[in-house]
Amino acid sequence: IDPTTLKPANHVVGSTVIGPSAATCDVLSTAVFVMGPSRTREIMARHYPQYRYWMVDAGNRVTTNIKTENPKGKPRT
């Protein structure tokens, strides 16, 4: 439930957060699900830089702050 509208949060279909505290990850995963990509980027960077998130929105777009490398070794963001 989106607390600002009291309606189902339907802009994200899945979210995962990893970090040093399982309890904090659980809470942040729910928050990420409700906030959506734009607010998540700002809040996670400012307040939880040691945590990594991954989410899929309703259009199947992935948003993450996890840095990976593609098979040719070039950084992928």
DSSP file with accessible surface (Angstrom, degrees, kcal/mol):
  #  RESIDUE AA STRUCTURE BP1 BP2  ACC     N-H-->O    O-->H-N    N-H-->O    O-->H-N    TCO  KAPPA ALPHA  PHI   PSI    X-CA   Y-CA   Z-CA
    1    1 A I              0   0  132      0, 0.0    33,-0.1     0, 0.0     3,-0.0   0.000 360.0 360.0 360.0 130.3    0.0    0.0    0.0
    2    2 A D  B >>> -A    7   0A  25      5,-3.2     4,-3.0     1,-0.2     3,-0.9  -0.721 360.0-151.3 -80.2 116.3    1.3    3.4   -1.0
    3    3 A P  T 345S+     0   0   94      0, 0.0    -1,-0.2     0, 0.0    31,-0.0   0.740  92.1  58.0 -66.1 -18.5    1.0    5.5    2.2
    4    4 A T  T 345S+     0   0  111      1,-0.1    -2,-0.0     3,-0.1     0, 0.0   0.794 125.0  18.4 -80.8 -25.1    0.5    8.7    0.2
    5    5 A T  T <45S-     0   0   74     -3,-0.9    -1,-0.1     2,-0.2     4,-0.0   0.549  91.1-133.3-117.1 -15.0   -2.5    7.5   -1.7
    6    6 A L  T  <5S+     0   0  137     -4,-3.0     3,-0.0     1,-0.3    -2,-0.0   0.731  72.5 112.3  60.3  26.1   -3.7    4.5    0.5
    7    7 A K  B   <S-A    2   0A 141     -5,-0.6    -5,-3.2     1,-0.1    -1,-0.3  -0.792  81.9 -73.0-118.5 164.9   -3.9    2.5   -2.8
    8    8 A P        -     0   0   95      0, 0.0     2,-0.8     0, 0.0    -1,-0.1  -0.289  45.3-120.3 -58.3 138.8   -1.9   -0.5   -3.9
    9    9 A A        +     0   0   14      1,-0.1    26,-0.1     2,-0.0     3,-0.0  -0.740  45.6 162.0 -79.0 112.5    1.6    0.4   -5.0
   10   10 A N        +     0   0  125     -2,-0.8    -1,-0.1     1,-0.1    24,-0.1   0.300  48.2  83.6-121.7  10.6    1.6   -0.8   -8.6
   11   11 A H  S    S+     0   0   64     22,-0.2    47,-1.8    23,-0.1     2,-0.4   0.671  92.4  49.0 -89.8 -14.6    4.5    1.0  -10.3
   12   12 A V  E     -B   57   0B   2     45,-0.3    45,-0.3    21,-0.2     3,-0.1  -0.980  57.8-172.4-123.0 135.8    7.1   -1.6   -9.2
   13   13 A V  E    S+     0   0B  89     43,-2.8     2,-0.3    -2,-0.4    44,-0.2   0.607  73.2   6.2-101.4 -14.6    6.6   -5.4   -9.5
   14   14 A G  E     -B   56   0B  23     42,-1.4    42,-2.4    19,-0.1     2,-0.3  -0.950  58.7-178.1-165.4 146.1    9.6   -6.5   -7.5
   15   15 A S  E     -B   55   0B  20     -2,-0.3     2,-0.3    40,-0.2    40,-0.2  -0.996   2.4-173.9-148.9 146.7   12.4   -5.2   -5.4
   16   16 A T  E     -B   54   0B  72     38,-2.6    38,-2.1    -2,-0.3     2,-0.4  -0.997   3.2-168.8-139.0 139.6   15.4   -6.5   -3.5
   17   17 A V  E     -B   53   0B  12     -2,-0.3     2,-0.4    36,-0.2    36,-0.2  -0.997   4.2-170.1-129.3 134.9   17.8   -4.8   -1.1
   18   18 A I  E     +B   52   0B  96     34,-2.9    34,-2.8    -2,-0.4     4,-0.0  -0.952  26.7 115.1-123.5 145.9   21.1   -6.3    0.1
   19   19 A G  S    S-     0   0   37     -2,-0.4    32,-0.1    32,-0.2     6,-0.1  -0.979  72.5 -58.8 177.0-171.7   23.3   -5.0    2.9
   20   20 A P  S    S+     0   0  103      0, 0.0     2,-0.5     0, 0.0    31,-0.1   0.712 112.9  53.2 -69.0 -21.8   24.8   -5.5    6.3
   21   21 A S     >  -     0   0   43      1,-0.1     4,-2.5     2,-0.0     5,-0.2  -0.953  61.2-160.1-122.4 120.7   21.5   -5.8    8.3
   22   22 A A  H  > S+     0   0   85     -2,-0.5     4,-2.2     1,-0.2     5,-0.2   0.890  96.3  52.3 -62.6 -39.3   18.8   -8.2    7.3
   23   23 A A  H  > S+     0   0   68      2,-0.2     4,-2.0     1,-0.2    -1,-0.2   0.925 111.0  46.4 -64.7 -42.6   16.2   -6.3    9.2
   24   24 A T  H  > S+     0   0   45      1,-0.2     4,-3.1     2,-0.2     5,-0.2   0.909 110.6  53.8 -66.0 -39.6   17.1   -3.0    7.5
   25   25 A C  H  X S+     0   0   15     -4,-2.5     4,-2.5     1,-0.2    -1,-0.2   0.905 107.3  51.7 -60.2 -41.3   17.1   -4.8    4.1
   26   26 A D  H  X S+     0   0  111     -4,-2.2     4,-1.6     2,-0.2    -1,-0.2   0.944 113.6  42.9 -61.1 -48.0   13.6   -6.0    4.8
   27   27 A V  H  X S+     0   0   99     -4,-2.0     4,-2.3     1,-0.2    -2,-0.2   0.934 115.3  49.0 -64.9 -45.4   12.3   -2.6    5.6
   28   28 A L  H  X S+     0   0   10     -4,-3.1     4,-3.3     1,-0.2     5,-0.3   0.871 105.4  58.0 -65.8 -35.2   14.2   -0.9    2.7
   29   29 A S  H  X S+     0   0   27     -4,-2.5     4,-2.0    -5,-0.2    -1,-0.2   0.921 109.1  45.2 -61.4 -41.5   12.9   -3.5    0.2
   30   30 A T  H  X S+     0   0   86     -4,-1.6     4,-1.9     2,-0.2    -2,-0.2   0.929 114.1  49.0 -66.4 -42.9    9.3   -2.6    1.1
   31   31 A A  H  X S+     0   0   36     -4,-2.3     4,-3.1     1,-0.2     5,-0.2   0.927 110.2  50.7 -63.0 -43.1   10.1    1.2    0.9
   32   32 A V  H  X S+     0   0    0     -4,-3.3     4,-2.1     1,-0.2    -1,-0.2   0.914 107.7  54.5 -60.0 -43.0   11.8    0.8   -2.4
   33   33 A F  H  < S+     0   0   64     -4,-2.0   -21,-0.2    -5,-0.3    -1,-0.2   0.916 115.7  37.9 -57.6 -42.9    8.8   -1.1   -3.7
   34   34 A V  H  < S+     0   0   24     -4,-1.9    -2,-0.2     1,-0.2    -1,-0.2   0.893 115.7  51.1 -79.3 -38.8    6.5    1.8   -2.7
   35   35 A M  H  X S-     0   0   34     -4,-3.1     4,-0.5    -5,-0.2    -2,-0.2   0.824  94.0-148.9 -71.6 -34.7    8.8    4.7   -3.6
   36   36 A G  H  X  -     0   0    2     -4,-2.1     4,-1.9    -5,-0.2     5,-0.2  -0.126  37.1 -55.0  82.5 173.1    9.6    3.7   -7.2
   37   37 A P  H  > S+     0   0   27      0, 0.0     4,-2.2     0, 0.0     5,-0.2   0.877 126.3  50.5 -60.0 -46.6   12.9    4.4   -9.1
   38   38 A S  H  > S+     0   0   83      1,-0.2     4,-1.3     2,-0.2    -2,-0.1   0.946 116.5  38.5 -66.3 -46.7   13.3    8.1   -8.9
   39   39 A R  H  X S+     0   0  129     -4,-0.5     4,-2.4     1,-0.2     5,-0.3   0.866 113.0  58.7 -70.4 -33.7   12.8    8.6   -5.1
   40   40 A T  H  X S+     0   0    0     -4,-1.9     4,-2.8     1,-0.2     5,-0.4   0.932 101.5  53.9 -61.7 -46.0   14.8    5.4   -4.4
   41   41 A R  H  X S+     0   0  126     -4,-2.2     4,-1.9     1,-0.2     5,-0.2   0.939 113.6  42.2 -53.3 -50.0   17.9    6.6   -6.2
   42   42 A E  H  X S+     0   0  103     -4,-1.3     4,-2.1    -5,-0.2     5,-0.2   0.943 118.1  43.0 -65.2 -49.8   18.0    9.8   -4.1
   43   43 A I  H  X>S+     0   0   37     -4,-2.4     4,-2.9     1,-0.2     5,-0.6   0.914 115.2  47.7 -68.8 -42.6   17.1    8.3   -0.7
   44   44 A M  H  X5S+     0   0    1     -4,-2.8     4,-1.5    -5,-0.3     7,-0.2   0.920 113.9  47.5 -66.2 -41.2   19.4    5.2   -1.0
   45   45 A A  H  <5S+     0   0   71     -4,-1.9    -1,-0.2    -5,-0.4    -2,-0.2   0.909 119.9  38.9 -65.5 -39.8   22.4    7.3   -2.1
   46   46 A R  H  <5S+     0   0  159     -4,-2.1    -2,-0.2    -5,-0.2    -1,-0.2   0.912 132.8  17.9 -78.3 -43.9   21.9    9.9    0.6
   47   47 A H  H  <5S+     0   0  111     -4,-2.9    -3,-0.2    -5,-0.2    -2,-0.2   0.684 131.7  31.4-107.5 -23.0   20.9    7.7    3.6
   48   48 A Y    ><< +     0   0   82     -4,-1.5     3,-1.9    -5,-0.6    -1,-0.2  -0.360  59.4 151.8-135.5  57.5   21.9    4.1    2.8
   49   49 A P  T 3  S+     0   0   74      0, 0.0    -1,-0.1     0, 0.0    -4,-0.1   0.754  73.7  59.8 -65.6 -20.3   25.1    4.2    0.6
   50   50 A Q  T 3  S+     0   0  105     -3,-0.1     2,-0.3    -6,-0.1    -5,-0.1   0.523  93.8  82.1 -84.8  -3.6   26.2    0.8    1.9
   51   51 A Y    <   -     0   0   10     -3,-1.9     2,-0.4    -7,-0.2   -32,-0.2  -0.770  66.5-149.8-103.1 147.2   23.0   -0.9    0.7
   52   52 A R  E     -B   18   0B  99    -34,-2.8   -34,-2.9    -2,-0.3     2,-0.3  -0.918  13.6-167.4-115.6 141.0   22.4   -2.2   -2.8
   53   53 A Y  E     -B   17   0B   8     -2,-0.4    12,-1.5   -36,-0.2    13,-0.5  -0.897  11.9-173.3-128.7 158.2   19.0   -2.3   -4.5
   54   54 A W  E     +BC  16  64B 108    -38,-2.1   -38,-2.6    -2,-0.3     2,-0.3  -0.976  14.2 171.9-146.9 129.3   17.5   -3.9   -7.5
   55   55 A M  E     -BC  15  63B   0      8,-2.2     8,-2.4    -2,-0.3     2,-0.5  -0.993  23.1-149.2-142.7 153.8   13.9   -3.3   -8.8
   56   56 A V  E     -BC  14  62B  22    -42,-2.4   -43,-2.8    -2,-0.3   -42,-1.4  -0.990  21.1-149.9-120.3 127.8   11.7   -4.1  -11.8
   57   57 A D  E >   -B   12   0B  15      4,-2.3     3,-2.2    -2,-0.5   -45,-0.3  -0.323  36.6 -90.1 -91.6 178.6    9.0   -1.6  -12.7
   58   58 A A  T 3  S+     0   0   64    -47,-1.8   -46,-0.1     1,-0.3    -1,-0.1   0.730 127.6  56.0 -62.4 -21.0    5.7   -2.4  -14.3
   59   59 A G  T 3  S-     0   0   39    -48,-0.3    -1,-0.3     2,-0.1     3,-0.1   0.206 119.8-109.0 -93.5  13.8    7.3   -1.8  -17.8
   60   60 A N  S <  S+     0   0  131     -3,-2.2     2,-0.4     1,-0.2    -2,-0.1   0.721  70.5 146.3  64.6  24.1    9.9   -4.5  -17.0
   61   61 A R        -     0   0  160     -4,-0.0    -4,-2.3     2,-0.0     2,-0.4  -0.772  42.0-138.2 -89.7 137.3   12.7   -1.9  -16.7
   62   62 A V  E     -C   56   0B  80     -2,-0.4     2,-0.4    -6,-0.2    -6,-0.2  -0.801  17.6-172.7 -98.5 133.5   15.4   -2.7  -14.1
   63   63 A T  E     +C   55   0B  17     -8,-2.4    -8,-2.2    -2,-0.4     2,-0.3  -0.993  19.8 150.3-122.8 132.0   16.8    0.0  -11.8
   64   64 A T  E     -C   54   0B  42     -2,-0.4   -10,-0.2   -10,-0.2   -12,-0.0  -0.984  48.1-147.2-154.6 160.2   19.7   -0.7   -9.6
   65   65 A N        +     0   0   39    -12,-1.5     2,-0.5    -2,-0.3   -11,-0.1   0.100  68.2 115.9-112.9  18.2   22.7    0.8   -7.9
   66   66 A I        -     0   0   56    -13,-0.5     2,-0.4   -14,-0.0    -2,-0.1  -0.772  60.2-142.6 -88.9 123.5   24.7   -2.5   -8.3
   67   67 A K        +     0   0  157     -2,-0.5     2,-0.3    10,-0.1    10,-0.2  -0.741  27.7 170.9 -87.4 130.7   27.7   -2.1  -10.6
   68   68 A T  E     -D   76   0C  65      8,-1.7     8,-3.0    -2,-0.4     2,-0.4  -0.843  27.1-126.2-130.3 169.6   28.4   -5.1  -12.8
   69   69 A E  E     -D   75   0C 140     -2,-0.3    -2,-0.0     6,-0.2     8,-0.0  -0.948  19.1-131.9-117.6 142.1   30.7   -5.8  -15.7
   70   70 A N    >   -     0   0   45      4,-2.1     3,-2.5    -2,-0.4     6,-0.0  -0.352  41.5 -90.4 -81.5 171.6   29.6   -7.1  -19.1
   71   71 A P  T 3  S+     0   0  129      0, 0.0    -1,-0.1     0, 0.0    -2,-0.0   0.764 126.3  57.0 -58.0 -23.4   31.4  -10.1  -20.7
   72   72 A K  T 3  S-     0   0  182      2,-0.1    -2,-0.0     1,-0.0    -3,-0.0   0.385 118.0-109.6 -90.4   5.2   33.9   -7.8  -22.4
   73   73 A G  S <  S+     0   0   39     -3,-2.5     3,-0.0     1,-0.3    -1,-0.0   0.525  73.4 135.8  85.3   4.4   35.0   -6.2  -19.1
   74   74 A K        -     0   0  138      1,-0.1    -4,-2.1    -4,-0.0    -1,-0.3  -0.705  63.4-103.2 -86.4 137.4   33.4   -2.8  -19.7
   75   75 A P  E     -D   69   0C 111      0, 0.0     2,-0.4     0, 0.0    -6,-0.2  -0.260  33.7-159.0 -60.2 140.6   31.5   -1.4  -16.7
   76   76 A R  E      D   68   0C 120     -8,-3.0    -8,-1.7    -6,-0.0    -3,-0.0  -0.979 360.0 360.0-119.3 135.0   27.8   -1.7  -16.9
   77   77 A T              0   0  133     -2,-0.4   -10,-0.1   -10,-0.2   -12,-0.1  -0.760 360.0 360.0-112.9 360.0   25.6    0.6  -14.8
